[in-house]
Amino acid sequence: MSILEVSHVSKTFGSKNVLQDVNLTFEDNKIYGLLGRNGAGKSTLLNIMTNRIFADTGQVKIDSEDISDNDAKLGLIFLMSEVNLYPNGNTLNQIIADTELIYGNFDHQLAQRLAEKFDLDLTSKFGKLSTGYNSIFKLILALSVPVKFVLLDEPVLGLDANHREMFYSELIQSYSDHPRAFIISTHLIEEVANLISDVIVLDEGRIMLNSPVEDVLAKTHSVVGPQKDVMAYTKGLNVIGHDNMGTIRVNYVYGDLDDRQLPDTVQLSNFDLQKLFIFLTNQFEGSRHDENQ
Ligand SMILES: Nc1ncnc2c1ncn2[C@@H]1O[C@H](COP(=O)(O)OP(=O)(O)OP(=O)(O)O)[C@@H](O)[C@H]1O
């Protein structure tokens, strides 16, 4: 198994601290979701992880070897992003041939099958592709290169709902055929929630959450019932958000519940990753500072 390690990575642009002492470990048999609000530093991190830009401090290593200026290790990582690295005048077939020169062992059969499935003509010129097909082509490359770490930065940009579904199912198929690491940076949390095994939340350049999805969801509790009972039950717990529906109150708790007695009037259930993300990254008005607690 290969391990990709990000150690103490920091990056500033001008006076802005975009990444602050980021430490992460990726195994090559998991699908990671990299979540964060706009400007959180996700693309910067992915670019540093592929040596496209340099960290101010810190290191990125694969199996304990620094990746910078290390072609053997860089050949194990592929980043798909909205940045267009390919000449507009080249055909898709030419770009595939060039990609194979860099990464070797390109899965032509898969690329051909996917091109047919998505109705993409590989003799087209790259510069003539629509936004959606530009993404589709780059996704086909990402699934067909023989790397251990596939980094996808906003992979479904411009894809319609049908094409997004098709892509997610192909990703799962490809992963089960050849387990490797996928690191998916996206704002479409609901769409990837069932796909990812681990979730990483980046907030203002710092890692706020880094855990298996299963563990994270097990710590989410929505506590529903009459206002005063809910407030009493959740006193002292980590309430990260709330809703009021008339006299009914929902408090959203993140963390382990202790053995306190649940009143008959109050019900507990879990809530989803998207809601958790919204609460944790403070997109919910008043979520953090609940004056009633
Ligand atoms: N080359 C650059 N020069 C100056 N500032 C930059 C540069 N690249 C990124 N930034 C800034 O760094 C911050 C993080 O940007 P980044 O693109 O990494 O965030 P992100 O999480 O990918 O955001 P989004 O979800 O909006 O794509 C932003 O404030 C951005 O303006």
The ligand as a Gaussian input file, in Angstrom:
#p B3LYP/6-31G(d) Opt

LIG

0 1
 N       -2.122000      32.417000      -7.304000
 C       -2.742000      33.066000      -6.320000
 N       -2.406000      34.330000      -5.984000
 C       -3.013000      34.969000      -4.977000
 N       -4.008000      34.449000      -4.228000
 C       -4.393000      33.202000      -4.513000
 C       -3.785000      32.435000      -5.572000
 N       -4.380000      31.224000      -5.600000
 C       -5.312000      31.221000      -4.623000
 N       -5.322000      32.404000      -3.977000
 C       -6.185000      32.746000      -2.838000
 O       -6.054000      31.722000      -1.894000
 C       -7.303000      31.462000      -1.265000
 C       -7.641000      29.999000      -1.406000
 O       -7.889000      29.721000      -2.759000
 P       -8.221000      28.257000      -3.262000
 O       -8.482000      28.363000      -4.736000
 O       -7.169000      27.327000      -2.819000
 O       -9.560000      27.945000      -2.466000
 P      -10.662000      26.836000      -2.730000
 O      -10.981000      26.252000      -1.415000
 O      -10.227000      25.907000      -3.810000
 O      -11.874000      27.728000      -3.212000
 P      -13.092000      27.418000      -4.228000
 O      -13.956000      26.410000      -3.561000
 O      -13.739000      28.752000      -4.338000
 O      -12.488000      26.948000      -5.520000
 C       -8.301000      32.401000      -1.911000
 O       -8.434000      33.534000      -1.093000
 C       -7.647000      32.763000      -3.214000
 O       -8.045000      34.053000      -3.632000

